[in-house]
């Protein structure tokens, strides 16, 4: 059984990941809203977003999500997929892993 302090830390990590994920998804979507310039921004954002995903989520989830995020960001007109938020939903709702990520980001 987890102590109350450990549960609070875990909830803070979940909240922090969700907020960062929404922010990173918004950054990815922002490049989609600027015609012509956005595609150039994706060349920079794609590898950075893949790297950030692997740092936010460890293990297989982070590796797979990092690759998928990179691919989604590098292809034109696919920026509408909220990869970070979907990974958060998978990690905490679908997979139900409340102990995920012992890293502090």
DRENZA-570676 format. One record per residue: residue number from 1; residue in three letters; z negated, y, x of N, C-alpha, C, CB in turn. Coordinates in Angstrom, 3 decimals, always signed. Atoms other than C-alpha are relative to their C-alpha. Glycine has a CB too. Example, Ala and Ser with C-alpha at 12.3 -4.5 7.8 and 13.67 -1.06 7.14 Angstrom:
REM residues 2
+-----+--------+----------+----------+----------+----------+----------+----------+----------+----------+----------+----------+----------+----------+
: num : residu :      n_w :      n_v :      n_u :     ca_w :     ca_v :     ca_u :      c_w :      c_v :      c_u :     cb_w :     cb_v :     cb_u :
+-----+--------+----------+----------+----------+----------+----------+----------+----------+----------+----------+----------+----------+----------+
:   1 :    ALA :   +0.000 :   -1.190 :   +0.890 :   -7.800 :   -4.500 :  +12.300 :   +0.000 :   +1.200 :   +0.900 :   -1.246 :   +0.027 :   -0.992 :
:   2 :    SER :   +0.060 :   -1.190 :   -0.820 :   -7.140 :   -1.060 :  +13.670 :   -0.730 :   +1.090 :   -0.770 :   +1.415 :   +0.462 :   +0.414 :
+-----+--------+----------+----------+----------+----------+----------+----------+----------+----------+----------+----------+----------+----------+
This chain:
REM residues 105
+-----+--------+----------+----------+----------+----------+----------+----------+----------+----------+----------+----------+----------+----------+
: num : residu :      n_w :      n_v :      n_u :     ca_w :     ca_v :     ca_u :      c_w :      c_v :      c_u :     cb_w :     cb_v :     cb_u :
+-----+--------+----------+----------+----------+----------+----------+----------+----------+----------+----------+----------+----------+----------+
:   1 :    UNK :   +0.000 :   -1.177 :   +0.845 :   +0.000 :   +0.000 :   +0.000 :   +0.000 :   +1.243 :   +0.892 :   -1.223 :   -0.003 :   -0.962 :
:   2 :    UNK :   -0.120 :   -1.219 :   -0.794 :   +0.978 :   +3.390 :   +1.360 :   -1.099 :   +0.990 :   -0.370 :   +1.383 :   +0.641 :   -0.199 :
:   3 :    UNK :   +0.992 :   -1.032 :   +0.269 :   -1.548 :   +6.149 :   +1.711 :   +0.673 :   +1.182 :   -0.694 :   -0.696 :   +0.453 :   +1.310 :
:   4 :    UNK :   -0.530 :   -1.167 :   +0.708 :   -1.167 :   +9.351 :   -0.273 :   +0.765 :   +0.912 :   +0.953 :   -1.137 :   +0.779 :   -0.678 :
:   5 :    UNK :   -0.660 :   -0.844 :   -0.994 :   -0.227 :  +11.258 :   +2.899 :   +1.377 :   -0.554 :   +0.359 :   -0.866 :   +0.120 :   +1.261 :
:   6 :    UNK :   -1.290 :   +0.619 :   -0.327 :   +2.543 :   +8.775 :   +3.743 :   +0.997 :   +0.184 :   -1.137 :   -0.182 :   -1.496 :   +0.304 :
:   7 :    UNK :   -0.871 :   -0.198 :   +1.159 :   +3.947 :   +9.074 :   +0.210 :   +0.493 :   +1.444 :   -0.042 :   -0.742 :   -0.357 :   -1.312 :
:   8 :    UNK :   -0.401 :   -1.406 :   -0.019 :   +3.950 :  +12.880 :   +0.488 :   +1.042 :   +0.265 :   +1.077 :   -1.215 :   +0.895 :   +0.220 :
:   9 :    UNK :   -0.961 :   -0.166 :   -1.090 :   +5.755 :  +12.731 :   +3.837 :   +1.339 :   -0.590 :   -0.401 :   -0.515 :   -0.661 :   +1.297 :
:  10 :    UNK :   -1.233 :   +0.651 :   +0.434 :   +8.309 :  +10.311 :   +2.373 :   +0.707 :   +0.829 :   -1.067 :   -0.297 :   -1.406 :   -0.533 :
:  11 :    UNK :   -0.601 :   -0.849 :   +1.032 :   +8.867 :  +12.541 :   -0.667 :   +0.569 :   +1.274 :   +0.603 :   -1.032 :   +0.347 :   -1.077 :
:  12 :    UNK :   -0.530 :   -1.186 :   -0.681 :   +9.291 :  +15.553 :   +1.630 :   +1.303 :   -0.324 :   +0.713 :   -1.024 :   +0.551 :   +1.002 :
:  13 :    UNK :   -1.223 :   +0.414 :   -0.681 :  +11.897 :  +13.642 :   +3.653 :   +1.132 :   -0.185 :   -1.006 :   -0.233 :   -1.301 :   +0.788 :
:  14 :    UNK :   -1.018 :   +0.175 :   +1.040 :  +13.733 :  +12.655 :   +0.460 :   +0.510 :   +1.351 :   -0.488 :   -0.567 :   -0.810 :   -1.180 :
:  15 :    UNK :   -0.390 :   -1.331 :   +0.476 :  +13.720 :  +16.254 :   -0.754 :   +0.804 :   +0.747 :   +1.053 :   -1.237 :   +0.815 :   -0.386 :
:  16 :    UNK :   -0.705 :   -0.680 :   -1.090 :  +14.797 :  +17.587 :   +2.638 :   +1.417 :   -0.537 :   +0.138 :   -0.762 :   -0.168 :   +1.328 :
:  17 :    UNK :   -1.333 :   +0.604 :   -0.092 :  +17.697 :  +15.126 :   +2.779 :   +0.881 :   +0.417 :   -1.168 :   -0.107 :   -1.522 :   +0.049 :
:  18 :    UNK :   -0.789 :   -0.401 :   +1.164 :  +18.793 :  +16.028 :   -0.737 :   +0.478 :   +1.445 :   +0.141 :   -0.824 :   -0.164 :   -1.290 :
:  19 :    UNK :   -0.371 :   -1.410 :   -0.156 :  +18.755 :  +19.778 :   -0.056 :   +1.047 :   +0.158 :   +1.099 :   -1.245 :   +0.859 :   +0.320 :
:  20 :    UNK :   -0.987 :   -0.068 :   -1.084 :  +20.566 :  +19.361 :   +3.274 :   +1.333 :   -0.602 :   -0.436 :   -0.522 :   -0.727 :   +1.251 :
:  21 :    UNK :   -1.219 :   +0.644 :   +0.475 :  +23.056 :  +17.004 :   +1.627 :   +0.804 :   +0.898 :   -0.920 :   -0.336 :   -1.283 :   -0.712 :
:  22 :    UNK :   -0.690 :   -0.922 :   +0.906 :  +23.873 :  +19.491 :   -1.115 :   +0.595 :   +1.163 :   +0.788 :   -0.966 :   +0.525 :   -1.089 :
:  23 :    UNK :   -0.508 :   -1.082 :   -0.848 :  +24.230 :  +22.239 :   +1.500 :   +1.236 :   -0.448 :   +0.780 :   -1.094 :   +0.477 :   +0.972 :
:  24 :    UNK :   -1.137 :   +0.500 :   -0.775 :  +26.544 :  +20.111 :   +3.661 :   +1.201 :   -0.282 :   -0.897 :   -0.393 :   -1.269 :   +0.763 :
:  25 :    UNK :   -1.107 :   +0.204 :   +0.942 :  +28.609 :  +19.115 :   +0.609 :   +0.627 :   +1.337 :   -0.394 :   -0.492 :   -0.748 :   -1.260 :
:  26 :    UNK :   -0.521 :   -1.333 :   +0.338 :  +28.930 :  +22.802 :   -0.291 :   +0.843 :   +0.560 :   +1.144 :   -1.159 :   +0.967 :   -0.327 :
:  27 :    UNK :   -0.792 :   -0.448 :   -1.154 :  +30.139 :  +23.576 :   +3.241 :   +1.351 :   -0.701 :   +0.001 :   -0.753 :   -0.276 :   +1.331 :
:  28 :    UNK :   -1.259 :   +0.743 :   +0.059 :  +32.751 :  +20.827 :   +2.929 :   +0.896 :   +0.475 :   -1.127 :   -0.274 :   -1.473 :   -0.161 :
:  29 :    UNK :   -0.772 :   -0.488 :   +1.142 :  +33.831 :  +22.126 :   -0.473 :   +0.508 :   +1.416 :   +0.238 :   -0.846 :   -0.042 :   -1.270 :
:  30 :    UNK :   -0.403 :   -1.375 :   -0.298 :  +33.998 :  +25.697 :   +0.809 :   +1.346 :   +0.033 :   +0.707 :   -1.059 :   +0.695 :   +0.856 :
:  31 :    UNK :   -1.284 :   +0.028 :   -0.702 :  +36.847 :  +24.777 :   +3.130 :   +1.142 :   -0.346 :   -0.957 :   -0.045 :   -1.012 :   +1.157 :
:  32 :    UNK :   -1.004 :   +0.365 :   +0.999 :  +38.690 :  +23.350 :   +0.108 :   +0.427 :   +1.214 :   -0.816 :   -0.541 :   -1.092 :   -0.926 :
:  33 :    UNK :   -0.289 :   -1.163 :   +0.839 :  +38.527 :  +26.702 :   -1.673 :   +0.825 :   +1.069 :   +0.703 :   -1.282 :   +0.605 :   -0.478 :
:  34 :    UNK :   -0.771 :   -0.991 :   -0.758 :  +40.304 :  +28.641 :   +1.091 :   +1.343 :   -0.616 :   +0.385 :   -0.782 :   +0.475 :   +1.276 :
:  35 :    UNK :   -1.300 :   +0.619 :   -0.280 :  +44.006 :  +27.667 :   +0.980 :   +0.519 :   +0.368 :   +1.393 :   +1.020 :   +0.420 :   -1.059 :
:  36 :    UNK :   -0.583 :   -0.221 :   -1.326 :  +45.661 :  +27.267 :   +4.369 :   -1.019 :   -0.017 :   +1.115 :   +0.725 :   +1.301 :   +0.025 :
:  37 :    UNK :   +1.036 :   -0.063 :   -1.032 :  +42.556 :  +28.088 :   +6.367 :   -0.929 :   -1.205 :   -0.097 :   -0.808 :   +1.305 :   -0.122 :
:  38 :    UNK :   +0.914 :   +1.108 :   +0.219 :  +40.500 :  +25.296 :   +4.846 :   +0.367 :   -1.262 :   +0.744 :   -0.076 :   -0.296 :   -1.438 :
:  39 :    UNK :   -0.433 :   +1.210 :   -0.694 :  +42.593 :  +22.539 :   +6.370 :   -0.341 :   +0.072 :   +1.487 :   +1.509 :   -0.212 :   -0.187 :
:  40 :    UNK :   +0.393 :   -0.163 :   -1.398 :  +41.956 :  +23.951 :   +9.850 :   -1.514 :   -0.188 :   +0.154 :   +0.429 :   +1.392 :   +0.524 :
:  41 :    UNK :   +1.453 :   +0.159 :   -0.026 :  +38.240 :  +24.125 :   +9.079 :   -0.418 :   -1.451 :   -0.085 :   -0.629 :   +0.772 :   -1.129 :
:  42 :    UNK :   +0.306 :   +1.425 :   +0.119 :  +38.294 :  +20.452 :   +8.145 :   +0.103 :   -0.726 :   +1.329 :   +0.926 :   -0.647 :   -1.002 :
:  43 :    UNK :   -0.141 :   +0.627 :   -1.319 :  +39.407 :  +19.560 :  +11.670 :   -1.306 :   +0.137 :   +0.783 :   +1.178 :   +0.637 :   +0.791 :
:  44 :    UNK :   +1.288 :   -0.214 :   -0.658 :  +36.118 :  +21.007 :  +12.905 :   -1.128 :   -0.657 :   -0.793 :   -0.275 :   +1.506 :   +0.169 :
:  45 :    UNK :   +1.091 :   +0.479 :   +0.841 :  +33.941 :  +20.007 :   +9.942 :   -0.037 :   -1.529 :   -0.095 :   +0.123 :   +0.597 :   -1.387 :
:  46 :    UNK :   -0.034 :   +1.458 :   +0.180 :  +35.067 :  +16.349 :   +9.689 :   -0.850 :   -0.743 :   +1.037 :   +1.438 :   -0.496 :   +0.074 :
:  47 :    UNK :   +0.840 :   +0.729 :   -0.957 :  +33.579 :  +15.088 :  +12.982 :   -1.464 :   +0.444 :   -0.047 :   +0.540 :   +0.186 :   +1.408 :
:  48 :    UNK :   +1.375 :   -0.489 :   +0.087 :  +30.518 :  +17.300 :  +12.572 :   -0.723 :   -0.625 :   -1.191 :   -0.019 :   +1.532 :   -0.113 :
:  49 :    UNK :   +0.634 :   +0.588 :   +1.184 :  +29.833 :  +16.002 :   +9.062 :   -0.265 :   -1.489 :   +0.198 :   +0.878 :   +0.215 :   -1.238 :
:  50 :    UNK :   +0.236 :   +1.412 :   -0.298 :  +30.251 :  +12.397 :  +10.202 :   -1.201 :   -0.187 :   +0.907 :   +1.231 :   -0.617 :   +0.642 :
:  51 :    UNK :   +1.138 :   +0.054 :   -0.920 :  +27.794 :  +13.010 :  +13.041 :   -1.308 :   +0.299 :   -0.732 :   +0.198 :   +0.994 :   +1.157 :
:  52 :    UNK :   +1.204 :   -0.356 :   +0.748 :  +25.283 :  +14.706 :  +10.726 :   -0.437 :   -1.131 :   -0.924 :   +0.235 :   +1.271 :   -0.809 :
:  53 :    UNK :   +0.328 :   +1.110 :   +0.894 :  +25.486 :  +11.793 :   +8.301 :   -0.700 :   -1.121 :   +0.760 :   +1.268 :   -0.535 :   -0.682 :
:  54 :    UNK :   +0.633 :   +1.080 :   -0.770 :  +24.655 :   +9.272 :  +11.029 :   -1.393 :   +0.391 :   +0.474 :   +0.866 :   -0.374 :   +1.202 :
:  55 :    UNK :   +1.338 :   -0.446 :   -0.399 :  +21.661 :  +11.389 :  +12.070 :   -0.960 :   +0.048 :   -1.187 :   +0.080 :   +1.376 :   +0.657 :
:  56 :    UNK :   +0.858 :   -0.073 :   +1.177 :  +20.366 :  +11.795 :   +8.523 :   -0.420 :   -1.378 :   -0.493 :   +0.705 :   +0.744 :   -1.110 :
:  57 :    UNK :   +0.266 :   +1.345 :   +0.510 :  +20.582 :   +8.101 :   +7.610 :   +0.229 :   -0.999 :   +1.122 :   +0.900 :   -0.329 :   -1.231 :
:  58 :    UNK :   -0.131 :   +0.943 :   -1.101 :  +19.927 :   +5.390 :  +10.150 :   +0.533 :   -1.342 :   -0.493 :   -1.344 :   -0.191 :   +0.701 :
:  59 :    UNK :   -0.445 :   +1.345 :   +0.319 :  +21.277 :   +1.881 :  +10.275 :   +1.413 :   -0.049 :   -0.553 :   -0.935 :   -0.617 :   -0.978 :
:  60 :    UNK :   -1.334 :   +0.244 :   +0.551 :  +24.274 :   +0.513 :   +8.451 :   +0.422 :   +1.091 :   -0.976 :   +0.039 :   -1.351 :   -0.693 :
:  61 :    UNK :   -0.325 :   -1.046 :   +0.981 :  +24.095 :   +3.114 :   +5.679 :   +0.514 :   +1.247 :   +0.709 :   -1.237 :   +0.347 :   -0.862 :
:  62 :    UNK :   -0.411 :   -1.187 :   -0.737 :  +24.352 :   +5.972 :   +8.173 :   +1.341 :   -0.164 :   +0.679 :   -1.031 :   +0.350 :   +1.018 :
:  63 :    UNK :   -1.267 :   +0.239 :   -0.699 :  +27.184 :   +4.385 :  +10.132 :   +1.177 :   -0.022 :   -0.973 :   -0.062 :   -1.322 :   +0.775 :
:  64 :    UNK :   -1.085 :   +0.092 :   +0.988 :  +29.300 :   +3.528 :   +7.092 :   +0.233 :   +1.357 :   -0.658 :   -0.326 :   -1.067 :   -1.075 :
:  65 :    UNK :   -0.140 :   -1.312 :   +0.641 :  +28.597 :   +6.856 :   +5.396 :   +0.590 :   +1.025 :   +0.961 :   -1.356 :   +0.489 :   -0.515 :
:  66 :    UNK :   -0.562 :   -0.918 :   -0.991 :  +29.393 :   +8.723 :   +8.615 :   +1.500 :   -0.161 :   +0.142 :   -0.661 :   -0.212 :   +1.341 :
:  67 :    UNK :   -1.443 :   +0.271 :   -0.101 :  +32.780 :   +7.046 :   +8.896 :   +0.715 :   +0.464 :   -1.265 :   +0.261 :   -1.511 :   +0.239 :
:  68 :    UNK :   -0.631 :   -0.401 :   +1.260 :  +33.579 :   +7.562 :   +5.215 :   +0.021 :   +1.518 :   -0.162 :   -0.729 :   -0.636 :   -1.183 :
:  69 :    UNK :   +0.046 :   -1.460 :   +0.082 :  +32.494 :  +11.198 :   +5.392 :   +1.049 :   +0.625 :   +0.905 :   -1.393 :   +0.517 :   +0.372 :
:  70 :    UNK :   -1.024 :   -0.501 :   -0.919 :  +34.697 :  +11.797 :   +8.424 :   +1.390 :   -0.154 :   -0.613 :   -0.073 :   -0.741 :   +1.352 :
:  71 :    UNK :   -1.319 :   +0.267 :   +0.586 :  +37.695 :  +10.188 :   +6.705 :   +0.238 :   +0.905 :   -1.205 :   +0.124 :   -1.488 :   -0.413 :
:  72 :    UNK :   -0.136 :   -0.844 :   +1.194 :  +37.060 :  +12.082 :   +3.461 :   +0.253 :   +1.453 :   +0.373 :   -1.255 :   -0.102 :   -0.872 :
:  73 :    UNK :   -0.167 :   -1.401 :   -0.401 :  +36.837 :  +15.417 :   +5.253 :   +1.300 :   +0.241 :   +0.763 :   -1.174 :   +0.436 :   +0.853 :
:  74 :    UNK :   -1.194 :   -0.208 :   -0.824 :  +39.815 :  +14.890 :   +7.568 :   +1.282 :   -0.040 :   -0.841 :   +0.069 :   -1.061 :   +1.105 :
:  75 :    UNK :   -1.180 :   +0.053 :   +0.859 :  +42.252 :  +14.045 :   +4.748 :   +0.053 :   +1.228 :   -0.902 :   +0.000 :   -1.289 :   -0.847 :
:  76 :    UNK :   -0.127 :   -1.190 :   +0.851 :  +43.592 :  +17.092 :   +2.891 :   -0.250 :   -0.326 :   -1.475 :   +1.391 :   +0.619 :   +0.165 :
:  77 :    UNK :   +0.219 :   +0.053 :   +1.452 :  +42.542 :  +17.658 :   -0.736 :   -0.987 :   -1.072 :   -0.449 :   +1.301 :   -0.229 :   -0.688 :
:  78 :    UNK :   +1.016 :   +0.975 :   +0.396 :  +39.744 :  +15.083 :   -0.683 :   -1.403 :   +0.577 :   +0.163 :   +0.141 :   -1.286 :   +0.824 :
:  79 :    UNK :   +1.289 :   -0.641 :   -0.266 :  +36.962 :  +17.601 :   -0.063 :   -0.907 :   +0.082 :   -1.220 :   +0.227 :   +1.376 :   +0.533 :
:  80 :    UNK :   +0.802 :   -0.121 :   +1.216 :  +35.739 :  +17.429 :   -3.648 :   -1.028 :   -1.118 :   -0.136 :   +0.901 :   +0.009 :   -1.211 :
:  81 :    UNK :   +0.949 :   +1.114 :   +0.043 :  +33.836 :  +14.184 :   -2.990 :   -1.300 :   +0.438 :   +0.686 :   +0.599 :   -1.282 :   +0.692 :
:  82 :    UNK :   +1.271 :   -0.415 :   -0.606 :  +30.133 :  +15.016 :   -2.414 :   -0.642 :   -1.153 :   +0.788 :   -0.972 :   +0.503 :   -1.091 :
:  83 :    UNK :   +0.399 :   +1.168 :   -0.792 :  +29.598 :  +12.434 :   +0.340 :   -1.492 :   -0.052 :   +0.308 :   +0.766 :   -0.019 :   +1.288 :
:  84 :    UNK :   +1.422 :   -0.016 :   -0.359 :  +26.106 :  +13.521 :   +1.401 :   -0.875 :   -0.285 :   -1.214 :   -0.383 :   +1.351 :   +0.616 :
:  85 :    UNK :   +0.775 :   +0.221 :   +1.214 :  +24.795 :  +13.616 :   -2.163 :   +0.159 :   -1.433 :   -0.493 :   +0.423 :   +0.985 :   -1.092 :
:  86 :    UNK :   -0.213 :   +1.392 :   +0.406 :  +26.372 :  +10.255 :   -2.983 :   -0.762 :   -0.969 :   +0.901 :   +1.493 :   -0.334 :   +0.021 :
:  87 :    UNK :   +0.774 :   +0.849 :   -0.912 :  +24.754 :   +8.735 :   +0.109 :   -1.481 :   +0.071 :   -0.342 :   +0.230 :   +0.420 :   +1.468 :
:  88 :    UNK :   +1.392 :   -0.147 :   +0.410 :  +21.392 :  +10.126 :   -0.988 :   -0.261 :   -0.809 :   -1.268 :   -0.348 :   +1.486 :   -0.227 :
:  89 :    UNK :   +0.149 :   +0.761 :   +1.245 :  +21.879 :   +8.646 :   -4.470 :   +0.003 :   -1.495 :   +0.291 :   +1.126 :   +0.353 :   -0.995 :
:  90 :    UNK :   -0.042 :   +1.418 :   -0.363 :  +22.830 :   +5.293 :   -2.965 :   -1.305 :   -0.427 :   +0.670 :   +1.194 :   -0.283 :   +0.932 :
:  91 :    UNK :   +1.190 :   +0.369 :   -0.772 :  +19.870 :   +5.300 :   -0.582 :   -1.253 :   -0.049 :   -0.856 :   -0.204 :   +0.974 :   +1.136 :
:  92 :    UNK :   +1.267 :   -0.112 :   +0.719 :  +17.144 :   +6.336 :   -3.013 :   +0.037 :   -0.473 :   -1.447 :   -0.446 :   +1.403 :   +0.027 :
:  93 :    UNK :   -0.068 :   +0.472 :   +1.380 :  +18.387 :   +5.361 :   -6.485 :   +0.571 :   -1.398 :   -0.095 :   +0.829 :   +0.944 :   -0.835 :
:  94 :    UNK :   -0.668 :   +1.295 :   +0.136 :  +20.779 :   +2.441 :   -6.118 :   -0.680 :   -1.046 :   +0.867 :   +1.484 :   +0.115 :   +0.375 :
:  95 :    UNK :   +0.641 :   +0.926 :   -0.927 :  +19.333 :   +0.758 :   -3.050 :   -1.513 :   +0.022 :   -0.192 :   +0.361 :   +0.352 :   +1.454 :
:  96 :    UNK :   +1.426 :   -0.121 :   +0.272 :  +15.873 :   +2.034 :   -3.934 :   -0.870 :   -0.096 :   +1.236 :   -0.412 :   -1.044 :   -0.964 :
:  97 :    UNK :   +0.725 :   +0.124 :   -1.258 :  +14.758 :   +2.333 :   -0.331 :   -0.834 :   +1.245 :   +0.244 :   +0.971 :   -0.235 :   +1.169 :
:  98 :    UNK :   +0.882 :   -1.144 :   -0.214 :  +11.805 :   +4.715 :   -0.354 :   -0.518 :   +0.067 :   +1.427 :   -1.165 :   -0.057 :   -0.961 :
:  99 :    UNK :   +0.465 :   +0.004 :   -1.384 :  +10.961 :   +3.707 :   +3.213 :   +1.116 :   +0.304 :   +0.970 :   -0.621 :   -1.329 :   +0.342 :
: 100 :    UNK :   -1.177 :   -0.278 :   -0.840 :  +14.414 :   +4.670 :   +4.521 :   -0.266 :   +1.164 :   +0.927 :   +1.232 :   +0.294 :   -0.865 :
: 101 :    UNK :   -0.049 :   -1.124 :   -0.927 :  +14.664 :   +6.816 :   +7.562 :   -1.327 :   +0.416 :   +0.571 :   +0.597 :   +1.148 :   -0.663 :
: 102 :    UNK :   +1.234 :   -0.396 :   -0.647 :  +11.692 :   +6.983 :   +9.811 :   +0.225 :   +1.188 :   +0.917 :   -0.586 :   -1.162 :   +0.777 :
: 103 :    UNK :   -0.322 :   -1.200 :   -0.773 :  +13.505 :   +9.770 :  +11.634 :   -0.355 :   +1.234 :   -0.800 :   +1.493 :   +0.023 :   +0.392 :
: 104 :    UNK :   +0.306 :   -1.265 :   +0.667 :  +12.581 :  +13.324 :  +10.845 :   +1.203 :   +0.911 :   -0.085 :   -1.116 :   +0.708 :   +0.716 :
: 105 :    UNK :   -1.260 :   -0.734 :   -0.007 :  +16.217 :  +14.433 :  +10.942 :   +0.072 :   +0.678 :   +1.302 :   +0.123 :   +1.005 :   -1.167 :
+-----+--------+----------+----------+----------+----------+----------+----------+----------+----------+----------+----------+----------+----------+
